[in-house]
């Protein structure tokens, strides 16, 4: 009969721990709103750099990856199967490995060391582009291949060249490709390992949201780390909403 009383301290500690976690979350939410409403200069600098790096990497990856995905969707050539397997495998590239490879190339002793790009936003963009380009290629290839199968007979009847078919697919599938770009942006904005290695998390130079969260967590400043996490989540949601709004507006104009 004494067993429930023995367990009481353990239950009490768990309740206290839950209360402490809820209190930290509440403090983090209040701190996040306070930083946003006060337009904190350091926060705005970090947010601006995060958007610049992630959007730049996503744009470059889409410029390179969408045409390549379309080519893989339309053309048939020997070794296509292994190429698709390789691209799909590269979707799971470990960020720290990509960061290490870029670091070795951009370091002073590396082949591109003379450019002086290490520990700059440009190096971070390069690392993120390498990470998300396979995602863009693989997803766009699947989307455009399905679209190509739907219009294959029509393309053959019009005797279109491969280049014309690719252009038609990219234009007709542009709304679905917005989602592909969003997937790439989501991977980029959440990246921490590669940008930490090649960027160095230098204050006022290469510090972005994810590396700032990592830094504050290592310092034990959990409320600020949680607040930055909330801001990062809100930032990603805002970009996603903007893209969906652009997609809906463009679709409405096309229907009109």
N, C-alpha and C positions, 0 to 999 in steps of 0.2 A: 504493500500500500504506500510505502515511502518513495517508490520509484518516480511518480509524477513530480514530487517536490525536489528530487535530485536533478531532474531535467529542467527545472525552472530557470536556474542561472543561464543555461545554454540558450533557452528560448529568449530570455531577456537580452542576452548579448546579440542574438540575431536581430531582434527588433530594434535595438539601438543602432546596429550596423545599417539596417535598411533605412532607418530615420536619417542617419548621417549621409547616406548616398543620396536620398531624396533632397536633403538640405543642400548638398553640393550641386545637384542638378538645378535646383532653384536658384542658387547663387550664380551658376554658369549662365542660365537664361537671362537673369537680371543684368549680369555683366555684359553679355553679348548685346542686348538691347541698348545698354548704356554706351558701349563703344560705338555702335552704329548711330545712335542719336547724337552723340557728341562729335561724330565725324572725326574720330581719332586719326591723327596724321599717320602714325606708324601702321595702324590697321589698314588705312586706305592705300598706303604704299605697298603693303604686302598683298592686298586684294588685287590691286592694279597689276602688279608683277605676275601674280598667279594667273590672272585672265590673259595677260599678254603672252606668257609662255605656253599655256595650254591651248589657247585659240590659235596661236601661230603654228604649233605642232600639229593641231588637228587640220588646219588649212593645208599645210604642206603635205600631210599624209593623204588627204583627200585628193589633192591635185595629182599626186603620184599614184595613189592606190585605186581610185575609181576607174581611170582608163585601163589600168592593168587588170582589174577585176572584170571589166567588160571584155577585154581581149581573151581572157581565160574562159569567159562564159560563151563566147561566140566561136572561137577557133578550136580545132582539133589537131593535135600534133603528137608525134611519138614522145613518150615520157610525160605526157600531161598528168597522168595519174600520180606519179611520184611528186610532181611539182605541187599538186593540190594537197597531197599529204604533208609536204614540207611547210606550205603556207599555213595549213591548219595547225600544225605543230608549233609554228612560230607565234601563234596567238597566245600561247602560254609561256612566252619568254620570261624568265626570271628578271625582274627589274635590276637587281644588284649585278647580275651578269652583264646586262646591257650597259649599266653604268661603268663597270670595270673595263669593258671593251672600249667604250668611248674615252674613258680616262687614259687608257694606254695609248690611244691614238692622238690625243690632244696634249698629253704631258710633254715636257720639254724634250725628253728623249724619244718621243713618238714621232711617227712620220708627218703628223700635222702640227707638231709643237710650235713651229715657226709662226703659226697664225695667232698664237696667244689667246686662244678661246677658252682655255680651262678656267673654271670658276667664274664664268660669265653666264648671263641669261641665254646666250647663243648656244653654249654647250648643253644647257638644260633642254632647249628646244630640240637639238639634235637627238639627245637621248630619248625624249618623249616621242619624237617622230618615228624613231626606230621601233619603239614599243608598240605604237598604235597602227603603224602602216599595215602589218599583217592582218590586223582585225578589220581594217577598212577593205583590204583586198579580198579576204575570205568572205565577209558578209555581202559585199557588193557583187561578188561573183555569183553567190547563191541567188540573190535577188534578181540579177539580170539574166541569169541562166533560166530561171523559171519564166521570166518575161519573154525571153527569146523562144522558148518552146511554145508559148502561146501565140506568138506572131510569126513563127518560122515559115508557114505556108504563104502568108502574105508577103514576107520579105522575098521569098523565092519567086513569087509571081511578078514582083516588081523588078526582079533581077538586080537587086542592090548589091553593091560591093561590101566587103567586110567593114571598111571604114564607115560607110553610110549606115550600116546596121548598128555599129557601135554608137555612132552619134544619135541615132534614133532611140536606142535603148536607154542611153544616158539621159536623154531629154524626157522620154516617156516615164522613166522610173525615178525621176528627180524627187518626187515626194517620198517614196520609200527610202531613197538614199539619204534624206534628212535624218532618218532614224539611224542609219549607219554612221553618219557623222556624229550624232549624239553619243553613240556607243564609244566611238573613239575619244570624244571629249571627256566622257565619264572616266575612262581609263587614265587619260592624261591628268585631269584635275585632281585625281586621288593618288597620283604617283608620289612616292617619297624616297624609295631606295636609290633609284638611278639619279634623281636630281640632287640628292644629298651627296653622292659621290662626286659628280662632275661640277656641282654648284658650290658645295662647301658650306651652305647655310650661312652666308656672310650677311650680317645686318646691313640694311640699306643698299644691298647690291644683289644678292641671290636668295634672300629669304622669302619663301612662299608659304602658303597656308599650311600645307602638310608638314613641312620642315619646322615651322614655328610651333605646331602642335607637338611634334616630337620633342623639341627643345624644352617646352614648358612642362611636358610630362616628365622628362628626365630631371628637371629641377624640382619636381614635386608640387608644381603650381597647377593642381588639377582643375580648380574653377576656371582659370584662364584658358587652359587647354580645352576644356569642355566648351567654353564660350567660343573659342576659335573654331572648334568642330561644328558648332551650331551655325556660325557664320559661313563656313565652307559649305555645309549642307544647303543653307539658304541660297548661296551663290550658285550652286549647281542647279537647284530647282528654278532659280530665276532665268538662267541661260536656257534650260530645257523648256520653260514656259515661253520664252521669247522665240525659240526655234519653232515650237508648235504653233504659236501665233502667226509667225511668218509663213509657215507651211499652209495653215488654214486660209490666210489671206491670199496667198498665191493660188491655191486651189480654187478659191471663190472667184478670183479674176479669170482663171482659165475656164471655169464653167460658164461664166458670163459671156 
